[in-house]
Amino acid sequence: MRLARFSYNDSVGYAVLDGETLKVLDGHPIGELAYTGVEIKLSDARLLAPIIPSKIICIGKNYLEHALEMGTPAPKEPLFFFKPTTAIIGPGDPIRIPSQSDDIQHESELAVVISRLCKDVPVERVKDVILGYTCANDVTARDLQQKDGQWARSKGFDTFCPLGPWIETEIADIQNVDIECRLNGKVTQKDSTASMIHSVATAVSWVSQHLTLLPGDVILTGSPAGISRMNPGDIVEVEIEGIGILSNPVVKDV
Ligand code: MG
């Protein structure tokens, strides 16, 4: 099932996307779904970031080749950091390059959306707290990341967390899906979630041992190798098998 968030005329809502039809939900898509009976053609609506979480947690260096391209060993335990929710944008929204950086790079990542309040989730029960999956771009000001020594600024600018196009709730084996990033149509990142150092279940469990997860929270699971610089005028696409394509233009902030 695809869960989408959309705007239509002056209203914003959640819907189940069935083919090209948005079946509008009463309230939010967490827990028991209630349909309003209203249906909207996808082409008449605008898709938004599919969820507004209380927090975005990102796993760093979770693909060995990416850790190596960063010039660092892979962390033995899942390494995580936060992005502010104000960084979230939806499909088609522009990534704005801030004046403070000369090196903005993409990181295509599988994002996990949490379904319920939880803490200390055992690995084998993580599937019970996952609502579904979407595509994410952990946009990073690489020069500021290296300069600052910690990542709050370099990962936290407005527009630095594109999410979408929707949440897919049914994926048979999340550790065996292809993930790809394209910059202006050219493939820059290509790997499989099978290459993750720490699996989705391990990463979610690990995070939940440190802090309470709330319904809708988003966990980015790390980027494959091939991070590349983006420039104004570029189009960046994150495609994940079984989910879809998240496409965003890149513009200079003014
Ligand atoms: Mg990342």
Residues whose N, C-alpha, C, O or C-beta is under 5 A from the ligand:
A	BS01	MG	I59 E107 D138 G222 S223
